[in-house]
Amino acid sequence: MIVAPIKEETSFDVFEKLDIRVGTIESVEDVEGADKLMCLKVNFGDHHRNIVAGIKQERENPQEIVGLQALFVVNLPPRKMKGILSEGMMFDIGYADGV
């Protein structure tokens, strides 16, 4: 098994600025013209967001993550990716190590 290396240390002050929330992935859609990107519709309980994530090549069937919960950073500035506004970032859900 290949294990992803531990990243450089950061201060608690930097970590404390992140707004990390659990969300339920309700749908996964292709992003037209993108090799890696998928658009996730995520339910955070009190609101929904579109999150664009580079997960297309991580799984044979990306639809298998529908219904799963994951961690998301929700206080990053919105960013357009291939014409779709991404309103956060998903934490890795198990594929950085190649498993």
KETORRO-551350 format. One record per atom (N, C-alpha, C, O): residue in one letter; x, y, z; atom name. Coordinates in Angstrom, 1 decimal, always signed. Example, Ala and Ser with C-alpha at 12.3 -4.5 7.8 and 13.67 -1.06 7.14 Angstrom:
BEGIN
{r 'A' {+13.2 -5.7 +7.8} 'N'}
{r 'A' {+12.3 -4.5 +7.8} 'CA'}
{r 'A' {+13.2 -3.3 +7.8} 'C'}
{r 'A' {+14.2 -3.3 +8.5} 'O'}
{r 'S' {+12.8 -2.2 +7.1} 'N'}
{r 'S' {+13.7 -1.1 +7.1} 'CA'}
{r 'S' {+12.9 +0.0 +7.9} 'C'}
{r 'S' {+13.4 +1.1 +8.0} 'O'}
end
This chain:
BEGIN
{r 'M' {+0.8 -1.2 +0.0} 'N'}
{r 'M' {+0.0 +0.0 +0.0} 'CA'}
{r 'M' {+0.9 +1.2 +0.0} 'C'}
{r 'M' {+1.9 +1.3 +0.7} 'O'}
{r 'I' {+0.5 +2.2 -0.8} 'N'}
{r 'I' {+1.2 +3.5 -0.9} 'CA'}
{r 'I' {+0.5 +4.5 +0.1} 'C'}
{r 'I' {-0.7 +4.6 -0.1} 'O'}
{r 'V' {+1.3 +5.1 +1.0} 'N'}
{r 'V' {+0.7 +6.0 +1.9} 'CA'}
{r 'V' {+1.1 +7.4 +1.5} 'C'}
{r 'V' {+2.3 +7.7 +1.3} 'O'}
{r 'A' {+0.1 +8.3 +1.5} 'N'}
{r 'A' {+0.4 +9.7 +1.2} 'CA'}
{r 'A' {+1.2 +10.3 +2.3} 'C'}
{r 'A' {+0.9 +10.0 +3.5} 'O'}
{r 'P' {+2.2 +11.1 +2.0} 'N'}
{r 'P' {+3.0 +11.7 +3.1} 'CA'}
{r 'P' {+2.3 +12.7 +3.9} 'C'}
{r 'P' {+1.3 +13.3 +3.4} 'O'}
{r 'I' {+2.6 +12.8 +5.2} 'N'}
{r 'I' {+2.0 +13.8 +6.0} 'CA'}
{r 'I' {+2.5 +15.2 +5.6} 'C'}
{r 'I' {+3.7 +15.4 +5.3} 'O'}
{r 'K' {+1.6 +16.1 +5.5} 'N'}
{r 'K' {+1.9 +17.5 +5.1} 'CA'}
{r 'K' {+2.6 +18.3 +6.2} 'C'}
{r 'K' {+2.6 +17.9 +7.3} 'O'}
{r 'E' {+3.2 +19.4 +5.8} 'N'}
{r 'E' {+4.0 +20.3 +6.7} 'CA'}
{r 'E' {+3.0 +20.7 +7.8} 'C'}
{r 'E' {+1.8 +21.0 +7.6} 'O'}
{r 'E' {+3.6 +20.9 +9.0} 'N'}
{r 'E' {+2.8 +21.4 +10.2} 'CA'}
{r 'E' {+2.3 +22.8 +9.9} 'C'}
{r 'E' {+2.9 +23.6 +9.2} 'O'}
{r 'T' {+1.1 +23.0 +10.5} 'N'}
{r 'T' {+0.5 +24.4 +10.4} 'CA'}
{r 'T' {+0.1 +24.8 +11.8} 'C'}
{r 'T' {+0.0 +23.9 +12.7} 'O'}
{r 'S' {-0.1 +26.0 +12.0} 'N'}
{r 'S' {-0.5 +26.5 +13.4} 'CA'}
{r 'S' {-2.0 +26.3 +13.6} 'C'}
{r 'S' {-2.7 +26.2 +12.7} 'O'}
{r 'F' {-2.3 +26.3 +14.9} 'N'}
{r 'F' {-3.7 +26.1 +15.2} 'CA'}
{r 'F' {-4.5 +27.3 +14.8} 'C'}
{r 'F' {-5.7 +27.2 +14.4} 'O'}
{r 'D' {-3.9 +28.5 +14.8} 'N'}
{r 'D' {-4.6 +29.7 +14.3} 'CA'}
{r 'D' {-5.1 +29.6 +12.9} 'C'}
{r 'D' {-6.1 +30.0 +12.5} 'O'}
{r 'V' {-4.2 +29.0 +12.0} 'N'}
{r 'V' {-4.6 +28.8 +10.6} 'CA'}
{r 'V' {-5.8 +27.8 +10.5} 'C'}
{r 'V' {-6.7 +28.0 +9.8} 'O'}
{r 'F' {-5.6 +26.7 +11.3} 'N'}
{r 'F' {-6.6 +25.6 +11.3} 'CA'}
{r 'F' {-8.0 +26.1 +11.8} 'C'}
{r 'F' {-9.0 +25.8 +11.2} 'O'}
{r 'E' {-7.9 +27.0 +12.8} 'N'}
{r 'E' {-9.1 +27.5 +13.4} 'CA'}
{r 'E' {-10.0 +28.4 +12.5} 'C'}
{r 'E' {-11.2 +28.5 +12.7} 'O'}
{r 'K' {-9.4 +28.9 +11.5} 'N'}
{r 'K' {-10.1 +29.8 +10.5} 'CA'}
{r 'K' {-10.9 +29.0 +9.6} 'C'}
{r 'K' {-11.9 +29.5 +8.9} 'O'}
{r 'L' {-10.7 +27.7 +9.4} 'N'}
{r 'L' {-11.5 +26.8 +8.5} 'CA'}
{r 'L' {-12.8 +26.5 +9.1} 'C'}
{r 'L' {-12.9 +26.2 +10.3} 'O'}
{r 'D' {-13.9 +26.6 +8.3} 'N'}
{r 'D' {-15.2 +26.2 +8.7} 'CA'}
{r 'D' {-15.5 +24.8 +8.0} 'C'}
{r 'D' {-15.8 +24.8 +6.8} 'O'}
{r 'I' {-15.3 +23.8 +8.8} 'N'}
{r 'I' {-15.4 +22.4 +8.3} 'CA'}
{r 'I' {-16.7 +21.8 +8.8} 'C'}
{r 'I' {-17.0 +21.8 +9.9} 'O'}
{r 'R' {-17.5 +21.3 +7.8} 'N'}
{r 'R' {-18.8 +20.8 +8.1} 'CA'}
{r 'R' {-19.0 +19.4 +7.4} 'C'}
{r 'R' {-18.4 +19.1 +6.4} 'O'}
{r 'V' {-19.9 +18.6 +8.1} 'N'}
{r 'V' {-20.3 +17.4 +7.5} 'CA'}
{r 'V' {-21.4 +17.6 +6.5} 'C'}
{r 'V' {-22.4 +18.4 +6.9} 'O'}
{r 'G' {-21.4 +17.1 +5.4} 'N'}
{r 'G' {-22.5 +17.2 +4.4} 'CA'}
{r 'G' {-22.8 +15.9 +3.8} 'C'}
{r 'G' {-21.9 +15.0 +3.7} 'O'}
{r 'T' {-24.0 +15.7 +3.4} 'N'}
{r 'T' {-24.5 +14.5 +2.7} 'CA'}
{r 'T' {-24.5 +14.7 +1.2} 'C'}
{r 'T' {-25.1 +15.7 +0.7} 'O'}
{r 'I' {-23.8 +13.9 +0.4} 'N'}
{r 'I' {-23.7 +14.1 -1.0} 'CA'}
{r 'I' {-25.0 +13.5 -1.6} 'C'}
{r 'I' {-25.4 +12.4 -1.5} 'O'}
{r 'E' {-25.8 +14.4 -2.2} 'N'}
{r 'E' {-27.1 +14.1 -2.8} 'CA'}
{r 'E' {-27.1 +13.7 -4.3} 'C'}
{r 'E' {-27.9 +12.9 -4.7} 'O'}
{r 'S' {-26.1 +14.3 -5.0} 'N'}
{r 'S' {-26.0 +13.9 -6.4} 'CA'}
{r 'S' {-24.6 +14.2 -6.9} 'C'}
{r 'S' {-23.8 +15.0 -6.3} 'O'}
{r 'V' {-24.2 +13.5 -7.9} 'N'}
{r 'V' {-22.9 +13.6 -8.5} 'CA'}
{r 'V' {-23.1 +13.7 -10.0} 'C'}
{r 'V' {-23.6 +12.8 -10.7} 'O'}
{r 'E' {-22.6 +14.8 -10.7} 'N'}
{r 'E' {-22.8 +15.1 -12.1} 'CA'}
{r 'E' {-21.5 +15.3 -12.8} 'C'}
{r 'E' {-20.6 +15.9 -12.2} 'O'}
{r 'D' {-21.4 +14.9 -14.0} 'N'}
{r 'D' {-20.2 +15.2 -14.8} 'CA'}
{r 'D' {-20.1 +16.7 -15.0} 'C'}
{r 'D' {-21.1 +17.5 -15.1} 'O'}
{r 'V' {-18.9 +17.2 -15.2} 'N'}
{r 'V' {-18.7 +18.6 -15.6} 'CA'}
{r 'V' {-18.2 +18.5 -17.0} 'C'}
{r 'V' {-17.2 +18.0 -17.3} 'O'}
{r 'E' {-19.0 +19.2 -17.9} 'N'}
{r 'E' {-18.7 +19.1 -19.3} 'CA'}
{r 'E' {-17.3 +19.6 -19.6} 'C'}
{r 'E' {-16.9 +20.7 -19.2} 'O'}
{r 'G' {-16.5 +18.8 -20.4} 'N'}
{r 'G' {-15.2 +19.2 -20.8} 'CA'}
{r 'G' {-14.1 +19.0 -19.8} 'C'}
{r 'G' {-13.0 +19.4 -20.0} 'O'}
{r 'A' {-14.4 +18.4 -18.6} 'N'}
{r 'A' {-13.4 +18.2 -17.6} 'CA'}
{r 'A' {-13.1 +16.7 -17.5} 'C'}
{r 'A' {-13.9 +15.8 -17.5} 'O'}
{r 'D' {-11.8 +16.5 -17.4} 'N'}
{r 'D' {-11.3 +15.1 -17.2} 'CA'}
{r 'D' {-11.4 +14.6 -15.8} 'C'}
{r 'D' {-11.5 +13.4 -15.6} 'O'}
{r 'K' {-11.3 +15.5 -14.8} 'N'}
{r 'K' {-11.3 +15.0 -13.4} 'CA'}
{r 'K' {-12.4 +15.5 -12.6} 'C'}
{r 'K' {-12.7 +15.0 -11.5} 'O'}
{r 'L' {-13.1 +16.6 -13.0} 'N'}
{r 'L' {-14.1 +17.3 -12.2} 'CA'}
{r 'L' {-15.5 +16.7 -12.2} 'C'}
{r 'L' {-15.9 +16.3 -13.3} 'O'}
{r 'M' {-16.1 +16.7 -11.1} 'N'}
{r 'M' {-17.5 +16.3 -10.9} 'CA'}
{r 'M' {-18.2 +17.4 -10.0} 'C'}
{r 'M' {-17.5 +17.9 -9.2} 'O'}
{r 'C' {-19.4 +17.6 -10.3} 'N'}
{r 'C' {-20.2 +18.6 -9.5} 'CA'}
{r 'C' {-21.0 +17.8 -8.5} 'C'}
{r 'C' {-21.9 +17.0 -8.9} 'O'}
{r 'L' {-20.8 +18.1 -7.2} 'N'}
{r 'L' {-21.6 +17.4 -6.1} 'CA'}
{r 'L' {-22.6 +18.4 -5.6} 'C'}
{r 'L' {-22.3 +19.5 -5.4} 'O'}
{r 'K' {-23.8 +17.9 -5.4} 'N'}
{r 'K' {-24.8 +18.7 -4.7} 'CA'}
{r 'K' {-24.8 +18.1 -3.3} 'C'}
{r 'K' {-25.0 +16.9 -3.1} 'O'}
{r 'V' {-24.5 +19.0 -2.3} 'N'}
{r 'V' {-24.3 +18.6 -0.9} 'CA'}
{r 'V' {-25.3 +19.2 +0.0} 'C'}
{r 'V' {-25.6 +20.4 -0.1} 'O'}
{r 'N' {-25.9 +18.4 +0.8} 'N'}
{r 'N' {-26.9 +18.9 +1.8} 'CA'}
{r 'N' {-26.2 +19.0 +3.2} 'C'}
{r 'N' {-25.7 +18.1 +3.7} 'O'}
{r 'F' {-26.2 +20.3 +3.7} 'N'}
{r 'F' {-25.6 +20.5 +5.0} 'CA'}
{r 'F' {-26.7 +20.7 +6.1} 'C'}
{r 'F' {-26.4 +21.1 +7.2} 'O'}
{r 'G' {-27.9 +20.3 +5.8} 'N'}
{r 'G' {-29.0 +20.3 +6.8} 'CA'}
{r 'G' {-29.7 +21.6 +6.7} 'C'}
{r 'G' {-31.0 +21.6 +6.6} 'O'}
{r 'D' {-29.1 +22.7 +6.9} 'N'}
{r 'D' {-29.7 +24.0 +6.8} 'CA'}
{r 'D' {-29.6 +24.7 +5.4} 'C'}
{r 'D' {-30.3 +25.7 +5.2} 'O'}
{r 'H' {-28.8 +24.1 +4.5} 'N'}
{r 'H' {-28.6 +24.7 +3.2} 'CA'}
{r 'H' {-27.9 +23.6 +2.3} 'C'}
{r 'H' {-27.4 +22.6 +2.8} 'O'}
{r 'H' {-28.0 +23.9 +1.0} 'N'}
{r 'H' {-27.4 +23.0 +0.0} 'CA'}
{r 'H' {-26.3 +23.8 -0.7} 'C'}
{r 'H' {-26.4 +25.1 -0.8} 'O'}
{r 'R' {-25.3 +23.2 -1.2} 'N'}
{r 'R' {-24.2 +23.8 -2.0} 'CA'}
{r 'R' {-23.8 +22.9 -3.1} 'C'}
{r 'R' {-23.9 +21.7 -3.1} 'O'}
{r 'N' {-23.3 +23.6 -4.2} 'N'}
{r 'N' {-22.6 +22.8 -5.3} 'CA'}
{r 'N' {-21.1 +22.9 -5.0} 'C'}
{r 'N' {-20.6 +24.0 -4.7} 'O'}
{r 'I' {-20.5 +21.7 -5.0} 'N'}
{r 'I' {-19.1 +21.6 -4.7} 'CA'}
{r 'I' {-18.5 +20.9 -5.9} 'C'}
{r 'I' {-18.8 +19.8 -6.2} 'O'}
{r 'V' {-17.5 +21.5 -6.6} 'N'}
{r 'V' {-16.8 +20.9 -7.7} 'CA'}
{r 'V' {-15.6 +20.2 -7.1} 'C'}
{r 'V' {-14.8 +20.9 -6.4} 'O'}
{r 'A' {-15.4 +18.9 -7.4} 'N'}
{r 'A' {-14.3 +18.2 -6.9} 'CA'}
{r 'A' {-13.6 +17.3 -8.0} 'C'}
{r 'A' {-14.3 +16.8 -8.9} 'O'}
{r 'G' {-12.3 +17.2 -7.8} 'N'}
{r 'G' {-11.6 +16.4 -8.8} 'CA'}
{r 'G' {-11.6 +14.9 -8.5} 'C'}
{r 'G' {-10.5 +14.3 -8.2} 'O'}
{r 'I' {-12.7 +14.3 -8.6} 'N'}
{r 'I' {-12.9 +12.9 -8.2} 'CA'}
{r 'I' {-13.2 +11.9 -9.3} 'C'}
{r 'I' {-13.4 +10.7 -9.1} 'O'}
{r 'K' {-13.4 +12.4 -10.6} 'N'}
{r 'K' {-13.9 +11.6 -11.7} 'CA'}
{r 'K' {-13.0 +10.4 -11.9} 'C'}
{r 'K' {-13.6 +9.3 -12.2} 'O'}
{r 'Q' {-11.7 +10.5 -11.8} 'N'}
{r 'Q' {-10.9 +9.3 -12.1} 'CA'}
{r 'Q' {-10.5 +8.5 -10.9} 'C'}
{r 'Q' {-9.8 +7.5 -11.0} 'O'}
{r 'E' {-11.1 +8.8 -9.7} 'N'}
{r 'E' {-10.8 +8.1 -8.5} 'CA'}
{r 'E' {-11.6 +6.8 -8.3} 'C'}
{r 'E' {-11.2 +5.9 -7.6} 'O'}
{r 'R' {-12.7 +6.8 -9.0} 'N'}
{r 'R' {-13.6 +5.6 -8.8} 'CA'}
{r 'R' {-14.2 +5.2 -10.2} 'C'}
{r 'R' {-14.3 +6.0 -11.1} 'O'}
{r 'E' {-14.4 +3.9 -10.3} 'N'}
{r 'E' {-15.0 +3.4 -11.5} 'CA'}
{r 'E' {-16.4 +3.9 -11.7} 'C'}
{r 'E' {-16.8 +4.3 -12.8} 'O'}
{r 'N' {-17.1 +4.1 -10.6} 'N'}
{r 'N' {-18.5 +4.6 -10.7} 'CA'}
{r 'N' {-18.6 +5.7 -9.6} 'C'}
{r 'N' {-18.9 +5.4 -8.4} 'O'}
{r 'P' {-18.4 +7.0 -10.0} 'N'}
{r 'P' {-18.5 +8.1 -9.0} 'CA'}
{r 'P' {-19.9 +8.2 -8.4} 'C'}
{r 'P' {-20.0 +8.8 -7.3} 'O'}
{r 'Q' {-20.9 +7.6 -9.0} 'N'}
{r 'Q' {-22.2 +7.6 -8.3} 'CA'}
{r 'Q' {-22.3 +6.9 -7.0} 'C'}
{r 'Q' {-23.2 +7.0 -6.2} 'O'}
{r 'E' {-21.3 +6.0 -6.8} 'N'}
{r 'E' {-21.3 +5.2 -5.5} 'CA'}
{r 'E' {-21.2 +6.1 -4.3} 'C'}
{r 'E' {-21.4 +5.6 -3.2} 'O'}
{r 'I' {-20.8 +7.4 -4.4} 'N'}
{r 'I' {-20.7 +8.2 -3.2} 'CA'}
{r 'I' {-22.0 +9.0 -2.9} 'C'}
{r 'I' {-22.0 +9.6 -1.9} 'O'}
{r 'V' {-23.0 +8.8 -3.8} 'N'}
{r 'V' {-24.3 +9.5 -3.5} 'CA'}
{r 'V' {-24.8 +8.8 -2.2} 'C'}
{r 'V' {-24.9 +7.6 -2.1} 'O'}
{r 'G' {-25.2 +9.7 -1.3} 'N'}
{r 'G' {-25.8 +9.2 +0.0} 'CA'}
{r 'G' {-24.7 +9.2 +1.1} 'C'}
{r 'G' {-25.1 +9.0 +2.3} 'O'}
{r 'L' {-23.4 +9.3 +0.7} 'N'}
{r 'L' {-22.4 +9.2 +1.7} 'CA'}
{r 'L' {-22.2 +10.6 +2.3} 'C'}
{r 'L' {-22.6 +11.6 +1.7} 'O'}
{r 'Q' {-21.6 +10.6 +3.5} 'N'}
{r 'Q' {-21.3 +11.9 +4.2} 'CA'}
{r 'Q' {-19.8 +12.1 +4.0} 'C'}
{r 'Q' {-19.0 +11.1 +4.0} 'O'}
{r 'A' {-19.4 +13.4 +4.0} 'N'}
{r 'A' {-18.0 +13.7 +3.9} 'CA'}
{r 'A' {-17.8 +15.1 +4.6} 'C'}
{r 'A' {-18.7 +15.7 +5.0} 'O'}
{r 'L' {-16.5 +15.4 +4.8} 'N'}
{r 'L' {-16.2 +16.7 +5.3} 'CA'}
{r 'L' {-15.9 +17.7 +4.2} 'C'}
{r 'L' {-15.3 +17.4 +3.2} 'O'}
{r 'F' {-16.4 +18.9 +4.4} 'N'}
{r 'F' {-16.2 +20.0 +3.4} 'CA'}
{r 'F' {-15.8 +21.3 +4.1} 'C'}
{r 'F' {-16.2 +21.6 +5.2} 'O'}
{r 'V' {-14.9 +22.1 +3.4} 'N'}
{r 'V' {-14.6 +23.4 +3.9} 'CA'}
{r 'V' {-15.6 +24.3 +3.2} 'C'}
{r 'V' {-15.7 +24.3 +2.0} 'O'}
{r 'V' {-16.4 +25.1 +4.0} 'N'}
{r 'V' {-17.5 +25.9 +3.4} 'CA'}
{r 'V' {-17.2 +27.4 +3.5} 'C'}
{r 'V' {-18.0 +28.2 +3.0} 'O'}
{r 'N' {-16.0 +27.8 +4.0} 'N'}
{r 'N' {-15.8 +29.3 +4.0} 'CA'}
{r 'N' {-14.7 +29.7 +3.1} 'C'}
{r 'N' {-14.0 +30.7 +3.3} 'O'}
{r 'L' {-14.4 +29.0 +2.0} 'N'}
{r 'L' {-13.5 +29.4 +1.0} 'CA'}
{r 'L' {-14.3 +30.3 +0.0} 'C'}
{r 'L' {-15.5 +30.1 -0.1} 'O'}
{r 'P' {-13.7 +31.2 -0.6} 'N'}
{r 'P' {-14.4 +32.1 -1.6} 'CA'}
{r 'P' {-14.9 +31.2 -2.7} 'C'}
{r 'P' {-14.2 +30.3 -3.2} 'O'}
{r 'P' {-16.2 +31.4 -3.2} 'N'}
{r 'P' {-16.7 +30.7 -4.3} 'CA'}
{r 'P' {-15.8 +30.9 -5.5} 'C'}
{r 'P' {-15.2 +31.9 -5.7} 'O'}
{r 'R' {-15.7 +29.8 -6.3} 'N'}
{r 'R' {-14.7 +29.8 -7.5} 'CA'}
{r 'R' {-15.4 +29.1 -8.7} 'C'}
{r 'R' {-15.9 +28.0 -8.5} 'O'}
{r 'K' {-15.3 +29.7 -9.8} 'N'}
{r 'K' {-15.8 +29.1 -11.0} 'CA'}
{r 'K' {-14.8 +28.1 -11.6} 'C'}
{r 'K' {-13.6 +28.4 -11.7} 'O'}
{r 'M' {-15.3 +26.9 -11.8} 'N'}
{r 'M' {-14.5 +25.9 -12.4} 'CA'}
{r 'M' {-15.2 +25.3 -13.6} 'C'}
{r 'M' {-16.3 +24.7 -13.4} 'O'}
{r 'K' {-14.6 +25.4 -14.8} 'N'}
{r 'K' {-15.3 +25.0 -16.0} 'CA'}
{r 'K' {-16.7 +25.5 -16.1} 'C'}
{r 'K' {-17.6 +24.8 -16.6} 'O'}
{r 'G' {-16.9 +26.8 -15.7} 'N'}
{r 'G' {-18.2 +27.4 -15.8} 'CA'}
{r 'G' {-19.2 +27.1 -14.7} 'C'}
{r 'G' {-20.3 +27.6 -14.7} 'O'}
{r 'I' {-18.8 +26.3 -13.7} 'N'}
{r 'I' {-19.7 +26.0 -12.6} 'CA'}
{r 'I' {-19.1 +26.6 -11.3} 'C'}
{r 'I' {-17.9 +26.5 -11.0} 'O'}
{r 'L' {-20.0 +27.3 -10.6} 'N'}
{r 'L' {-19.5 +27.9 -9.3} 'CA'}
{r 'L' {-19.4 +26.9 -8.2} 'C'}
{r 'L' {-20.4 +26.2 -7.9} 'O'}
{r 'S' {-18.2 +26.7 -7.7} 'N'}
{r 'S' {-18.0 +25.8 -6.6} 'CA'}
{r 'S' {-18.0 +26.6 -5.3} 'C'}
{r 'S' {-17.3 +27.6 -5.2} 'O'}
{r 'E' {-18.8 +26.1 -4.3} 'N'}
{r 'E' {-19.0 +26.8 -3.1} 'CA'}
{r 'E' {-18.4 +26.2 -1.9} 'C'}
{r 'E' {-19.0 +26.1 -0.8} 'O'}
{r 'G' {-17.2 +25.6 -2.1} 'N'}
{r 'G' {-16.5 +24.9 -1.0} 'CA'}
{r 'G' {-15.5 +23.9 -1.6} 'C'}
{r 'G' {-15.3 +23.9 -2.8} 'O'}
{r 'M' {-15.0 +23.1 -0.7} 'N'}
{r 'M' {-14.0 +22.1 -1.1} 'CA'}
{r 'M' {-14.3 +20.8 -0.2} 'C'}
{r 'M' {-14.5 +20.9 +1.0} 'O'}
{r 'M' {-14.2 +19.7 -0.9} 'N'}
{r 'M' {-14.4 +18.4 -0.2} 'CA'}
{r 'M' {-13.0 +17.9 +0.3} 'C'}
{r 'M' {-12.0 +18.0 -0.5} 'O'}
{r 'F' {-13.0 +17.4 +1.5} 'N'}
{r 'F' {-11.8 +16.7 +2.0} 'CA'}
{r 'F' {-11.7 +15.4 +1.3} 'C'}
{r 'F' {-12.7 +14.8 +0.9} 'O'}
{r 'D' {-10.5 +14.8 +1.1} 'N'}
{r 'D' {-10.3 +13.5 +0.5} 'CA'}
{r 'D' {-11.1 +12.5 +1.3} 'C'}
{r 'D' {-11.2 +12.5 +2.5} 'O'}
{r 'I' {-11.8 +11.6 +0.5} 'N'}
{r 'I' {-12.6 +10.6 +1.2} 'CA'}
{r 'I' {-12.0 +9.2 +1.0} 'C'}
{r 'I' {-12.7 +8.2 +0.7} 'O'}
{r 'G' {-10.7 +9.1 +1.0} 'N'}
{r 'G' {-10.0 +7.8 +1.1} 'CA'}
{r 'G' {-9.2 +7.5 -0.1} 'C'}
{r 'G' {-8.7 +6.3 -0.2} 'O'}
{r 'Y' {-9.0 +8.3 -1.1} 'N'}
{r 'Y' {-8.3 +8.0 -2.3} 'CA'}
{r 'Y' {-6.9 +8.6 -2.4} 'C'}
{r 'Y' {-6.2 +8.3 -3.4} 'O'}
{r 'A' {-6.4 +9.4 -1.5} 'N'}
{r 'A' {-5.1 +10.0 -1.6} 'CA'}
{r 'A' {-4.0 +8.9 -1.5} 'C'}
{r 'A' {-2.9 +9.1 -2.0} 'O'}
{r 'D' {-4.4 +7.8 -0.8} 'N'}
{r 'D' {-3.4 +6.7 -0.7} 'CA'}
{r 'D' {-3.5 +5.7 -1.8} 'C'}
{r 'D' {-2.8 +4.7 -1.8} 'O'}
{r 'G' {-4.4 +5.9 -2.7} 'N'}
{r 'G' {-4.6 +5.0 -3.8} 'CA'}
{r 'G' {-5.4 +3.7 -3.5} 'C'}
{r 'G' {-5.3 +2.7 -4.2} 'O'}
{r 'V' {-6.2 +3.8 -2.4} 'N'}
{r 'V' {-7.0 +2.6 -2.1} 'CA'}
{r 'V' {-8.5 +3.0 -2.1} 'C'}
{r 'V' {-9.3 +2.2 -1.8} 'O'}
end
